[in-house]
Amino acid sequence: MASGVHMPEPQCLIENINGRLVVNPKALKLLSAIKQPLVVVAIVGLYRTGKSYLMNKLAGKNKGFSLGSTVQSHTKGIWMWCVPHPKKREHTLVLLDTEGLGDVEKGDNQNDSWIFALAILLSSTFVYNSMGTINQQAMDQLQHPFRAAWRTWAKRPPGLQSLKYLRFGPYRRKFANPYIRQMPFYLPPGTSQKDKNFNLPRLCIRKFFPKKKCFIFDRPTQRKKLGQLEDLGDDELDSEFVQQAAEFCSYIFLNSKTKTLSGGIKVTGPRLETLVLTFVNTISSGDLPCMENAVLALAEIENSAAVQKAIAHYEQQMAEKLQLPTETLQELLDLHRASEKEAIDIFMKNSFKDEENVFQKELATKLDKKRDEFCDQNVKASSERCSALIKEIFSPLEEGVKQGLYSKSGGYRLYVEKKEELKIKYLETPRKGLQAEEILQEYLKSKESVGEAILQTDQTLSEKEKQIEVERVRAEAAQAAAKMLEEMQIRNQQIMEQKEKSYQEHVRQLAEKMEKDRAQMLEEQERTMALKLQEQARLIQEGFQEENRRLHNEIQNLQKKMKKSKKECFLS
């Protein structure tokens, strides 16, 4: 999908099989391949109200989603069509067409309710299609779907700040826009259960759809041609309808936002795939789908993947840049620190809602383990190289001992001179690594008995000189051991310092992410508050208008009564 290959035709995303919702694996596979951010537009409404036709228009096609022409809903379940977004670069437009509400084949309203709730939960722009005026009957038809939606949102609204509530009917001249704006949201006073049921759809629309837009459509063509819409060109349709459809599509393309979860997390194909599976599985188990739970499930999957992605990057960087053995431990630790910093950054960019930093701690543990593994590999590589060098460089000395070149008068001096010569050659050889001194000392210690034997057989040395030489050899060995101990302490100190630097890097990047998330949350809150204030101002204005109309009617009634009284008085 990211390479520009999109679906040539719609696929069923969620099948409705005998009232049971089942996810289509083929459609999920298509979704999982889309790495771009998604703009998800879902449409719901009564069967045979033109939903599929409008979705085809959004896809830029005349045919695609099936158009029904019977009293049964032609679209079963939820169908999906993924196309390149015509206005947003590097975005995919996901169109969700749902089966019609109120299908005569369905025995109850529960199926409608879940389809309705899923359409809201999965979309970033929600379109509700209705026939005729927005009257009480239209509100009654939303009673059961909104009751399910209300229970679904009982804990927390599903991040609907970017949703739009769009509504359209076929008869332009039957009512005016002020009526459209007011009717769905007016809450008559009352506290009885009947009043609550009456107000529920209006309350849901007010609460969860702060930004709304209404469209009105004329009849597209003559009634007898409605079943042939797929085959009719724009010149064969009502010109006003064609213009209205174009305005509708333009508005969707320009104003529909990227599907975003709380925290500013943009939804991609794999993320939408997870949401679909989570919601449908929850419904199938008899529970209510909840956006908060779905986001937590998604976060667990994404955060686990973020850890793996960060570790993979770290391993790649170390494999490409690290040449074993390193001359010093610090050389390896510096490379580790640079690769670790990049890995943490990758995790931060790909993770969200890491409650109590569980996954970041997992990443830190794995990075520490990887560092220790590379340190062990470095030691092993150094040991192997040094052992090979010792064998190669000191082979002339070994051969001389075998041939008895040093088993004669003055042989010990020749033996020591040759050994020192070869030591210098060994020490001057580069890229031996951390084990250079230790491997050398192990070798020299293993040859102490050979040196002592040559020393004792050398007749040119006095007993005192031999004793002095033995003490010198022991002193050199002790000095070398002290040097190795000091180097080991330095390495341990370097490891401890690196652990502290790693900890500080995790803290620094976490603080930056928290600050960014806080700023984003404040921005979301400010945007939500602004929408609520706009809604409140509108309702206040409508309240004043309603009060003005009431007072105007009362004044007119009083004037009529006064005129009537004057007339009666005149006649008397």
N, C-alpha and C positions, 0 to 999 in steps of 0.2 A: 504493500500500500504506500509506504513512504517513498518508493521509487516512481510513483505515478500510476501504478496499475490499480484500477478501482473496479468495483462490481459492475458488470454489464447489466445486471437486473437485480431486483430485490430478492432477499432470502428470508425465510421464516426464522425469526430469532427465538421467539417463545411460542411453542405450539400449544393450542388448546384442544386437548384430546379428551372428549367426554367430560368436560368441566375440570380437567386436571392440566395444570400448566407444566410443560416440559421444555427444557432448553435444547435447542438444536446445535449439536457439536460442530457441524459444518459452518454455521454462522459464527460460532465462537472462534473457530480457527481463522476465519477472515478478519474478525475483530482484533485478534491477538497480533496480527501482522501490521496493524496501523500504529506507527510510533508517533504520529503527529497529534497535536491537541485536537480535540473534537468539539464541534458545535452540534449539539443534539436537539433536534426539533421533533416533538411528538404531537400527534393530533388525536383527539378523541371526540366522540359525539354519537348521536343516534345513527343507526344504519340507514343507508341510502340518503345521505345528506351531502355527498360530494367530497368527503375527506380524501379519498384516494386520488381523485382528480387533482386536487390542489397540491398534494404531495408529489405527484408526477410533475407538475409545473415547477415545483421547487428543485426537482432533479433535472430540469431542463428538457423533459421528455413529454410526449403525449401518452405513451404507453409505459407500463412498468408495474406499479401497484394495480391490482385487479379491481375493476369497477363493477359493482354489483347492480343488477337491474331487477331484483326480485325482492320479496318481503323478508328474505333471510339475509343476514350479514354475509357478505362475500369474502371479507377478510377475517380469518380465524386466528386468534392469538395476536401476536405483535410481529409485524414484518419490518425488515430493516433494509435500507438502501444507503450505501456509503459512496459518496461522490466527492470530487475535488470542490472545495469551497470556492464559489465564483468571485468572492471579494477579498477573502483573507488568505494570503499566501502561507504555504506550509501548514494549512489547516484542512481537516476533512469534515465535510458536512454529513452528519448521520441523520437520516430521516426515519422516523418510527411511525408506521401506520398501524392503527389498532382496529380490532373488530368492533363493529357497531354496537353501541349500547342499546338495550331493549330488544334484542333479537327474539323473535317469536319462538325459536327453537329452544331457548334456554328456559328452564323451569323456575329459576330464582335469580336474585340480583347479586349474589355473592361473586359470581364470575365477573360481572361488570365492575364490581367494586375493586377487585384485584387488578384487572386490566387498567382501570383508571389510576389506581395508586402507583402501579409500576411505571406508567407513562410519566407521571409527575416525578417520581424518584429518579428515573433515568435521564430525564431531559434537562436542558438548560433553557429552552423555550417551550412552553406548553400552550397548545392551541386547542380551544374548545369550540366545536362547530355546532350551531343550533339552527333549526328551521323556524322561521317566523319570528314574531316579536319576543322580547325577553320578558315573559310574563310569569305568573305564579306556576304555571304548568312546567315551564323550563326549570324553575327552581326545584320543583318537586321531583323532576327526573334526576336531579343531582343529589337527592337526599341520601340514598344508599352509598353511592361512590364516595361522597364527602364524609359520610360517617366512618367508613373504613380509613379514609385518609386522615381524619381527625385522630383516630386511635393510633395510626401509624406515627403521627407527629406528636403524640402526647408528651414524649420526653423532650423532644427538641425538633425545631423545624429543619428540614433536610437541605439547608443551604440554598434556599430559593431566592436569594437576593438578585440573581440574574434572570429569574424566570419572568416571563410575560404571560399575562392572561389575555388571550386574543379570542374574540368572539365575532361571529358574523352570521347574518341571516340573508334570505333571498330577496326581501322586499324593501327597497331603499326608502320609499315614500310613506311607509306606514308609521314611522316614528322618528323623532328627532334625536340628535346626539345627546342633549342634556338628559333625556329620558334613559338612554342607554347607559350613561355614566351613573345615574342615580339608582336605577331599579335594583341591580344585584346587591347593593351595599346598604340599603336603608334597613335599619333594625327597629321594627315596631316594639314598643315597650311591652314587658310581660315576663313573668318568671315561671309560668306553668310549663309542664313538659311539652305541651302542644306549642307554646311559644318558643321553647328551646329548639324543638324540631324544625319549626318554621324558620328560625334564624340561623340554624347551623350552616347551610350552604353560604349564606351571606357573610357569616363570621369567618369561615374558612377563606373565602375570597379576600376579605379585608386583611386577615392576619398573614396569609402566606403569599399573597401576590401584590406587593406594594406598588409595582409598576404594571399598568394595564393599557391595552390598546384595543380599540374596537374597529372592525371592518364590516361593511355591509355589501352584499352582493345581489345584483339583479339576477333574474333567471337567465342562464347562459344561452338557452335556445328554446324553441318550441317544445312543448311537453312530449310530443311523439318522437322527437329527436334526442331526448335526454339519454337514451340507451346507446347512442352512437357517438358520444363525446370523444372517445379515443380516435375516431376516424375523421372528426371535423376539424378543419383549419380555422384559424382566427377570423378569417373573412366570412366564415359561415356561422360565427357566433355573434351574440349581441355585442355591439361595440362598447357599451358601457361596462358589461361584464368583463370583457377583455382588458379594459383599462383598470378595472378594480383588481383583477387577478395580478396584473403587472405591478400595481402599487403594493399589493400584499406581499408578493415575492421580494420586491425591492426592500421593503421594510424589514422582512426577515433577514435578508442577506446583510443589511447594513447595521441592524440593531441587535441581532441575536448574539449573545456573548458565548465565549468558550465555556464549556461545562467545567465548573470549578468546585472543588470541595472546600470545606472549612480549612483555613490556613493558607488559602491561595493555591492549593494543589490542582494543577490543570489535569483534566482527565484525558488519557490517551486510550488507544484501543485495548491494551491489556488491562488497564484499570477499569474500563467499562465492562469488560468481560468478567472481571471479579465481582463487580457490583451486580451484574445480571445473575450470576450463579448464586451469590449470597442471598439476594432477595427471593429468587424462585425457590431455593432450598428451604428458606425460612417459611415461606407460604406453604410449601408441601409438607412441612413438619407440623403445621397447624398453628404456628406462631405468627406474630405480626412483624412485617418487615420494618426495620429501623435503620435510618441512614447512619446514625451514630455507630451502631454495631457493625454495619457494613464497612464504614470507614476504618474502624479498628481492625477488622479482618483484612481489609486491603492494606492497611499500614503494616501489619505483621508480615504479609507476603512481600511487600515492597521493601521493607526494612531488612528483611532477610536477604533479599536479592541485592540490596545496596551494600550489605556487608560482603557478599561474594564478589560483587563488582569491584569494590575497593581492594579486596585482597588480591584479586586477579591482576589489577593494575599494579599493585605493589610488586607482585611476583614478576610481572613482565618488565618493569623498570629495573629491578635488581638483576634479572637474568640478562638484560641487554647491556647494563653498565658495569656490572661487577665482574672483575677479573680475579679469580682465585689462583693462588693465595695473595692477599694484600700485604704490603710491607708492614703496615701498622694496623692495629685495631681501630684507631680513630678514622682511618681511611674508609673502612667498612661502615662505621657508625655514622659518618657524615653522609654517605650515600643512603643508608637506611633512613636517616632523618628526612632527607629530601623526598624520598619515595613515600615515606610514611605521611608526610605533610600533604602530598597529592592524594594519597589514598583517603585520608580523613576528609579532605575537601570533596572528593567524589561521593563519599558516604553522606555528607551533609546535604549535598545537592540532590541526592536521590532518596533520602529518607524523610519521613514526616510522622508526627504523632508518636515519637519514640518515648512512650511513657516511662518515666524513671530512668531514662537513658539505658535501657536494657540492651538494646542492639549496639549502641556505641561502646558499652562496656565489653560486649562480645567482640567487637572489632578490635578494641585495645588489647584484649587477651590474645587474639589471634595474631596481631601484629607483633606483640612481644614474643610469641612462640616462633613466628617466622624469623624474627631477628636472631633468636637463640639458635635456630636451625642453621641460618647462614653463618653464624659464628662457629658452630660445630663443623660445618662444611669447610670453613676457612682454615680451621685448625687441622682437619684431616688432610686437606690439599697441601698445606704447608709441610705436614709430617711426611707425606708421600714424596713431595719434591725434595725435601732435605735428605731423606733416606736415600733417594736415588743419587743425589749429588755426592753424598758421603761415599757411597759405593763406587761411584765413578772417580772421584778426585783422589780418594785414599787407596785406590787399587794398587798404585806403584809401591806404596809403603807395605801393603799386605804381601805383595809379591816378593819384595826384598826380604821380609821376615821369613817367608817360606824357603827362599833360596839361601838363607843364612848369611846375608850380606852384613848383618849387624852383630853376628856372633863371633866377634874377634876383638882384639885390643883396639880401643878407640871407637868401637862400633856404636857404643851408646851415644856418643856425641853426634855421630852421623845420623843415628835414628832420631834424636831430638831435633836436629836441624831439618831433616826431611819432614818430620811431623809438623814443625812450625811453618815450613814453606807451604805445605798443603793446607794447613789451617788458614793461612792468609788468602790462599787461592779460593778456598771455600767461602770465607767471610766476604770476599770481594764480589762473589757471584750474586747478581741481583735477583729480586722476586722470590726470595726464599720463604718469606712470611714470618709469622709469629713464632714458629717452632724452631727457628734456625739455631738458637743458642742451646735449647734443650736437647735437640737431636744430636748436636755436636758433642755436648757434654756426656750424653748417654754413650755415644761411640767411644769417646776418650776413656770413660770409666771402664767400658768393656775391654779396653786394651791396656789397662794398668798392669795386669799380671804379666803381659808380654814385655812391657817396658821394664818392670822390675827384674824379670829374668835376664834381659839383655844387660841391665845395669850390674847385676851380680856377677855376670860372666866376663865383664870388662876388667881386665887385669891392670889397666893403666890408671884406674881410680883407686884411691885409698879408701879404707872403711869410713873415715870421717867424711870424705867427699861424697861417698855413696849415701850416707845418712843425711847429709845436707840436701842432696838431690831428692831423696824421698820426701823430706819435709817441704821442699819447694813444690813438688807435684801435689801434695796434699793441700797446701795453701792455695794453689791455683784452683783446685777443685772446690774448696770452701768459698773462695771469692766468686767463682762462677755460680755456685748454688745461691749465694746471697744476691747476686745480680738477677738471677731468675726469679727469686722471691720478690724482689723489688718490682720487677716488670709485671709479675702477676698481680701485685697490689695496685699498680698503676692501671692495669686493665680492668680490675674490679671497680676501681674508682670511676673509670670512664664509663663502664656499664651503668653504674648508679646515676651518674650525671645524665646519661642518655635517657634513662627511665624517667627522671624528673623533667627533662625537656619534652619527652613524649607526653607526659601528663599535662604539662603546661600548654602544649599544642592542642590537645583535646579540649582543654578548658577554654582556650582562646577561641577556637572555631565554634564551640558550642555557644559561647557568649555572643558571638557575632550572629549565629543563626537565631538565637532567642531574641535578640534585638530586632532582627529583620522580621521575625514572626510577630513580635509585639507591634511593630510599626504597621504591618499588614493587617493585623487584627483591629488596630485603632482605625485604620482606613476603612475597613469593612463596617465597623461600628458607626463611624461617621456617615458613611454612605447610607446605611440602614436607617440611622436617625434622621437623615435628611429626607428620605422617602417617607418615613412615618410622619414627619412634620408637614410635608406636602399633603399627605393624605388627611392629616388632622385639619389642616387649613382648608382643604377642599370640603371636608365634612362640615366644618363650622360654617363655611360659606353656604353650603347647601342647606344647613340648618336655618341660617338667616333667610335664605330664599324661601324655604318652606314656611317659616314663620311669617314672612312678608305676604306670601300667598294666602295664608290662613287669615291674617289681619285684613288683607284686601277683600277676601270673600266675606268676612264679617262686616266690613264697612259697606260692601255692596248690598248685603242682606239688610243691614240697618237702613240704608238709603231706600231700598225697596219698601221696607215697612213704613218708613216715614212718608214716602210718596203715597202709599196705600192709605195711611192714616189721614193725610191731608185731603185725599180724594173723598174718603168716607165723611170727613168733617164738612167738606164743601157740599156734598150731596145732602147731608142732613140739614 
